[in-house]
Amino acid sequence: MDIINFIFAALSIALGCFGWLAPRYTMGALDLSPGPTTMGMSEIRASVGALFVGMGIGALILGSTDAYLMLGFCWCGAAVGRLTSLVLDGMSQRKFIFFAVEAGVGIAAIALHA
């Protein structure tokens, strides 16, 4: 289980690094485009990037069952937001793939620790 916990934390950190350090790339992957201000990139760096980096690093530092459980809840929270978009904003293959990854990581992390 320690290896799986590490993988979930490392996945959070790795994906978060894209948003944090490569916001233009991340915006392209998410089908977003920069606006007339830099607030869009700032939001990507914060909510799609450094937030996930912090979650992953925090889980690794704390190393407790509760920390990895919370990591799962955070991923599930992202999945709920994505599912809401699928229902209210329309379906797309890209959204569904992102939802599946978020739900898969979240549910697996919760199932391992609940």
N, C-alpha and C positions, 0 to 999 in steps of 0.2 A: 504494500500500500504506500510505502514511502516513495517509491519510484513514481507511482501514479500521481501522488500529491505534487511531487517536484515537476512532473510534466504539465499539470494544470497550472501551476504557478509560473513556470517558464513560458508556457503558451500565452498567459496573460501579459507577461513582461514583453515577450517578443512582438506580439501583435500591438501592444501599447506603444512600443518604440516606433513603429511605423507612423502612428498618429501623432506622436509627440515630436519626432525628429524629421519626419517626411510628410508634413501635412498636405502638400500639393499632390503627392502620390496617393495618399489616403483619400483625399477628396475625389480624385479620379476613380479610384476603386469603388467608392461609394456613390458614384454618379452625381457628384456635387461640383459646383463651379465657384471659384472665388467671386466675391461681390465687390462693390466699389470701396469697401473698407476692409481692414484686415481682421475684423471680428470673426468671420467664418473660420479662418485659419486658427485663430486663437481658441475658438470653441473646439475644433478638432484636436489641437494640441492638448487641451485640458480634458475634455470628456471622453474622447476616443483614444487618447494617448496616455498622458501622464497618470490619469486616474487608474487605468488598468496596470500600468507599471507599478504604481504604489500599492495596489491590491496584491499583486504577485509578490513583490518584495516583502510586504507586511506579513503575508502568509508564511513565507520562507523564514523570516526572522522569528515570528512567534512560534511557528512549528506545531501549533496545537490543533487538535481536532476541530475546535471551534473556529479557528482561523481559516482552515480549509473548507469548512462548512459555509462560512460567510463568503468565501470566494465563489462557491457554488451558487449561493443566493444572488450574488452580484451578477453572475453570468445569466442566471434565470431572469433577473430583472431586465437585462438587456433583451433577452428573448421575448419577454412580455411586451416591451416597447416595439419590437420588430413585428410580433404577431398583431399588435394593434394596428400597425401600419399596413400589414397585409390585408386586414379586414376593412379598415376605413379608407385607406389611400389607394388600394388596388394591388393586385398580385403581380409579381415579376419573379423570374427564375433567380435573379441575383438576390433579391430580398429573402426568398425562401431558403436559399443556400446559407445565407448569413444567419437566418433564424435557426436552421438545423444545427449549425455549429454552436451557436450560443446556447440553445436548449440542450444539446448533447453534452457539452462540457458542464453546464450547470446541473443538470439532472444527475449526471454521473458523479460529480463531486458531492452532491447532497446525498445520494444513495450510499456512497462509501462511508459517510460520517453520521448519518441520521439514526 
